[in-house]
Amino acid sequence: MDNTKLRRRALAACTATVAVGALGLAGLTGVASADPTGAATPAAAAGLSPGLLRAMERDLGLDADEAKSRIGNEYRAAAVAAGLEKSLGASFAGARVSGDRATLTVATTDASETAGITKAGARAEVVGHSLDRLEAAKAALDAVALRKAPAGVPVWYVDVRANRVVVNAASPRAADSFLTAAGVRRDLVTVAASTEQPRTYADLRGGDAYYMNGSGRCSIGFPVKRGTQNGFVSAGHCGTPGVSTSGYNQQAQGSFQGSTFPGRDYSWVATNANWTPRALVNGYGNGDVTVTGSTQAVVGSSVCRSGSTTGWHCGTIQQLNTSVTYPEGTISGVTRTNVCAEPGDSGGSFLTGSQAQGVTSGGSGNCSQGGTTYFQPVNPALQAYGLTLVTSGTPTDPPTDPTDPPTEPGGTWAAGTTYATGATVTYGGSTYRCLQGHQAQPGWTPPNVPALWQQV
């Protein structure tokens, strides 16, 4: 599946400005509707682990209440952006959030669409290039890089803020050679000088997490299931099919069943009966984080990483669909962040609140001086290998999120689905019409969210 189709399913970004708390979603279950700012917080955000909240305070300067509020706003921004992306279609030009209120910015190339964006509660911005056009240019660069990694060009990505493809290069000459080989128009591209030297974060020095053939060390991404087989996803560069793994306690664990690297950077390991998958991410003594889903966050959202070398660190999402060249080759489709990481953190979990985002791929810098880290989005890995993410509602792990009841009354409504304005669903024996495009979240059932659904 190509990047555009994956983006359409998961969500990428747009550019109209809207304070998400002002979109009339105060009817959500578990929302603190008395908040005078209107920035209501879903119950899922209210139950975040103390360890994650402390990491957000250290790295983002947010106290616990501010962190919970921001994550709740970001959850909602992702849902609203998904609806706008679907309604804008080919004119969609990307989306991002900014600030603790997750102010959502959504862009279009068609000025006639601005009224519709404004009606959704956003201030529209008209730009020159659609996201599809920019991603097509980036795909042409990716195709050249897959044949031969470009010399002196470590990173390139679509920047929805600038409405351009950005090529980070050691010299203008290196960038020009790369663009010429790909046949990409210069008016779509910004070349930025860069001394970055990205590397993967596998560690051969030993430690905890999991080990490959008893030597190299990586970190578990997220527990998964494939039918009745348990396992986990991690980075592709951590191992190849057939490589055995042992756990943090050096006990036999399983083996790699699938791995893609370079090109992408994901893998999955099937584990033996001694290892039980849980919908948890290691909090390193500060309380584990419960995973409730894998809704992709918008550019600008907060994101935190758990790894076996450096524990919890947080930052923000800088760009989606980035390409990066490591010494081993070029990886496409990763997400660029300003979160730090170090060797041994590879494969570890990236989350926004309780939503799984991806697994640590590589980057530059360290956690003493700061750096840039890239993660492989988790949803493409699940799709590639036919895996199911273990969440708090998965039978192997009892539900812990009050917004996820053990059973639903039945009907066609489903969490994780993107609904357009006017769509109809059934739930609990009744029919509902969608009032505002959005991506459904756990607990946002039609009778609980009158701002999004009307019974018919």
N, C-alpha and C positions, 0 to 999 in steps of 0.2 A: 504494500500500500504506500502511495506517495505521501510526501509531507503535507500537501494541501488537504488531502482527504483525512489524514490523521488530525490536522489542525481543525478541520470543520467538525470532526466528531468530538474532539477534546476541548477546544476553545483556544484561540490565540489572543488577539488584541484588536482594538478599534480606535479612534481619537475624538469625542464630544465630552464636555466636562459636566459631571453631575455628582453632587454629594449624595452618596448612595443612601444615607440615612433619610434623605428627603424623598425617596421614591415611593412612599406610602406602604412600606412593608411592616408597619408596626403591629400587624395582626399575627405575626409569627409566634408559634408556640415557644415559650421559654424566653421571650424577648422582654427586655426591661423597657416597657413602653413609656415609663415615666421620665426617661432620659430627655432633658430639655433640648439637647442637640439633635434629637431624632436619630442618632446613631445607634439603633437597637442592635443587641448582641444575641445571636442564636444560642440556645442552651449548650450546643456542642462546644462553643468557644468558652463558655463559662466553666467547663470541666477540664480545662487544660492542666497538665502536670506542673507541679512546682518547679521542677528542673528546667522545663522549657521556658517558663515564665522568667526564671532567674537569668537564663541565657539571653532572653530578649531584653531584659533590663541592662545587662552588661554590654551587649553588642549594639542595641538600638536605643538605649536610654529611656525605655518605657517602664513605668511601674506596672504592677500586676493588673490593675483595672484598665490602664491604658492599653496594655497588650491584648487583653480580652476584647476590649472594644474594637481595636484595630482589626483583629482577626475576624470578628463577627462582621465588620464592614467589608472586609476583603472577600469573605464567603459570598456575601450578597452581590458585590461588584462582579464577581465571576459569573454569577447566574444572570444578572442583567446584561452583561456584555455578550453572553452566549445568545440571548434572544435578539439583541441588536445585530449581531453578526449574521444571524440567519435571515433577518428581515432585509438587511442591506444587500445581501448577495454579492454580485460581482463588484459593486462599488465600495465594499468594505475595505478600509485602509489601515486597520490595526487598532488595538486598545491598550490602555495602561491605567494604573491608579497612582495617586500621589497623596502623601500626608497620612496622618493617623485616621482620618475619616474616610480613607480610601476613595478620594475623589476620582471618579471614573471619567477618562477622556476617550471619546470615540470619534473616528474620522471617516469621511467618505470622499469619493472623487466626483460625486454627482450632487450638484447644488440643489436639485429638486428634492433630494432626500432629507434636507435639513429640517423641514417641517416635521417629518416623522420622528426624527431624532429628538427634536425639541418636545414633541408630544410625549415622548417616553421619559421626559424629565432631564434632558441633556442639552448642553450648549454645543451645537454641531461645529465641526471644523472641516472645511473643504481643502483637500490636498491634491497634489498633482498625480500621484501614483497609487494604484490599488495595491493591496497586500499580495494579491495573486501575481501582479506584474513583478513586484520586487522579489517575491519568492521564486519566480521563474528565472530571474537573473541569478539569484543565489544558487539555484539548482544547476545552472550551466557552469558556475564556478566549481560546484561540488563534483560534477562529472569529470572535469579536468583533473581535480585533485585526487580522485579515486584511481585514475590511471597512473599519476605520478604526483607525489606530494610537492606543492609549490615551494621553491627555495625562497627563504626570507619572508614568507607570508604565514604567520602563525595562526591567525584567527580572521574569520569574516562572518557577518551576520546581517539580518534585516533589523534596522533600528526604526521602530514605529514612532518614536518621538521625532526623529529627523525626517521620516518618510524617505529613507535612502537605504541602500546596501552599503555597509561600512566594511572596508578592507583594511585591517591592521597589517602594516608591512614594515620591514626593516629599512626599506628605501623606496623612493618613487619608481625606480627602475624595476624593482622586483614586483611591485603592484602592477605596473604597466604590462609587463610580460605576462602576468597571470590573467589580466583582463583581456588582453589580445588573444591569448590561447582559447579563452572561453567565448569570445565574440560578444562580450557584454558592453552595452552602451555606457559611455562615461557619464552621461547626464543622470544616470541612476545611482551613481556610486560616489562615496566620499572615501578618500584614502587618508588614513591616520598613521602617523609615525608610531612604531611600537618596538620595544626591546624585549617584549614578553617571550619567554621560552617555556611553554606549557609542557608538563610531564604527567604521566599517570602516577597514582598514589599507592601502588602496591609496595609492600615492605618485606624485605628478605632478612630482617634482623630479628624476627621472632616477636612474640607478644601474645595478646589474647585474640578475641573474635574467632575467625576460622582460618585454618591453614590448608594450603594446597600441597598435596603429596608430602605433608609433614614439614614443609619449609616456608615458602612465601606466605604472607599474611594479608588478608583483606577483611572487609567488614560485611556482615549480612545487610542486605537492603530491606526487603520485606518478606515475611512468610507468605507462601502461596499454596494452592492446591491445584492438581491436575487430575480431575476425577477423584479417586480415593488416595492418590499419591500425594504425600506431603513434601514440601521443599521450601526454597526461598529464591528470590531474584537477587542478583548482584551485578557487578561490572563484568563485561565480556573479557577485558584484558586480564582478569584474575585467573582464568583457567580455560582449558579446551575440553570438549567432550571426552569423557573417560577418566579425567584427572580426579583422583580421590580427595576427599576433604575430611578433616577432623575438626571438632569443635573447640571452643575456648578452653575446654578442659583436656584437650588432646585425645579425646575419645573418638572412635570411628563415627563418622557422621553421614557420609553419602558420597555422591560423585556428580560431576557436571554432566548434564544431559544435553544442553544446547549452549552455544556461545557464538557471539558475533563481534568481531574486532579485527582490524579496523572497519570503517564504514559506519557502524553503530558501535555501542559499547554496553551490551547487555548479555546476561547469561542466566541460566537457572540450574539449581542443584536439587536433585531428588535425595531426600534424607531417609534414613532407616527408621524402624519403629521405635527407637529409643528417644526420638526427638519429636516433640509435640508442637505444632505451629500455634502461636498466640498472636492476637491482634495488638501487639505491643512493640514499642521501640525502646531500647535500653536508655534509661535516664541517668545511668552512671551514678547511682546513689542518691539521686534527687527526685525519684519517682518516675516510673515508666510512663510513656505516652501511648494512649489508646488510639489505634487507627480506625477511622470510621468510613473511609472512602478514598477516592483518588481523583476528585474534581480538580482540573488544572487551574492554577492561579494565574492572574493577570500580571503583565509587566508592571513592576513597581511594588508588588505585594511583598510582605515580609516572608521570609523562609528560614528555617532552621535545619541544621545538619547534625546527625549523630554518627560518630565514628570511633573506632576502637583505639585510636591514638590520642585524639584531642577531645573526645567527648562532645558536648553540645556547643555549637557556635551558630550565630544568626546573622542575617543581613537582608538584602532585598534582591528580587529578581531583576536583572538588568535587561536581558534580551532573551527571547525564545528563538528556536530554530537557528542556532549558531553552529558554525563549522570551525573546528580547531585542529591544527596539525601537531601531533606528538612525534617523537622520534620514530615510533612504530608505524605511523601513517595518519591519515586524515579521518576524523570522525565528524559526521553531520547529524543535525537534528538535536543537539544538546542545548541545554539552557545555561546561560551565563549569569553568574551571581557575584556579589562582592563578599561572600562568605569565605573564610579561610579554611584550609585543610592541610594535612601533612601525610607523609607516607604511612600506609597502614589503614588510612581512612577510606581507601577505595572501596566502592560497592556499598558504602553506608547510606543510611536513610536521609532523604530530604523531605521535609514536611512543611506545609502551611497550616498551622493549627493542628487539627487531627486528620487532615487530608494528605495522603501520600502523594508526593510530587515526582520523586525519582531517586536514582542511585548515583553516588559520587563517582565521577569519571576521572578528572584530573584538574590541573591548573598550574598556577605559579604563585610564588610567595610562601608564607607560612603563618602560623597563628601567633607569632611573636611580633611580627611587623605588619601583618595583614596580607591580603592577596586576592586573587581571582580564582574561583572554582567553578567547574562545569559539571552539571549532572545530566545523566541520561534519563529522560522522562520515563516513568514506570508504565504508563498505559501502552505505548508501543511494544514494550517487552512482554506484557501480558498477552497482547494480541498475537505477537509473533509465535509464541509457544503454546497458545491455548490455555493460559493459566487464569486462575481466579484468585484475586487478592484476598487474604484472610483479614476480615474486618470484625468489629465488635458484634456483628450479627451473624457471623459464620458459625455453624453448629459446633466446631471444635473449640470455640471460645465463647462463653456465656455473654449475652449482651450487657454492656455497662453504660451505654449512652441512653439517658432517659428519652431522647428523641427517636430512638430506634426500638419500638415495641417488638416483642418476640414474633407476633403475627400481625398481619394487616387484614382489614375487612374484605379485601379482594377488589378486583377491577383492573382497568387498563393503566391507571396512573402508576408511575414507577420513578423512584429516586434515581437521579443521574441522567434522566432523559431531558432533552432540550425541547421546550414547547413554544410554539409561535402564537402570537395573539390570534384568537379565534379558534384555536385547536380545542377539541372536546375530548374528555376522558370520563371514565366511570370509576367510582370509588364508593364502597359501602352501599351499593345498590342505587346510587344516585348518579346523575350526569352533570358534569361541570364544564363551563367554557372558560378558556384562558383569557384573562383581561390584559396581561402584559407578558411579553416574551421573556423567558427565563430558563435556567437549567435547574431542575428540581433537586432539592437537597433533602437528606433524611429529616423527617419531621414536618416538612412543608406540605402536608397532605391537604387536598382541596378544602375540606371543611375548616381546617385550622388557619388558612391563609386567605381571608376574603379579599385582600388587596390584589391577589393573583388569580383567584378563581371565583366564578359566579355559578351558583346552582341553577340549572335550567330544567 
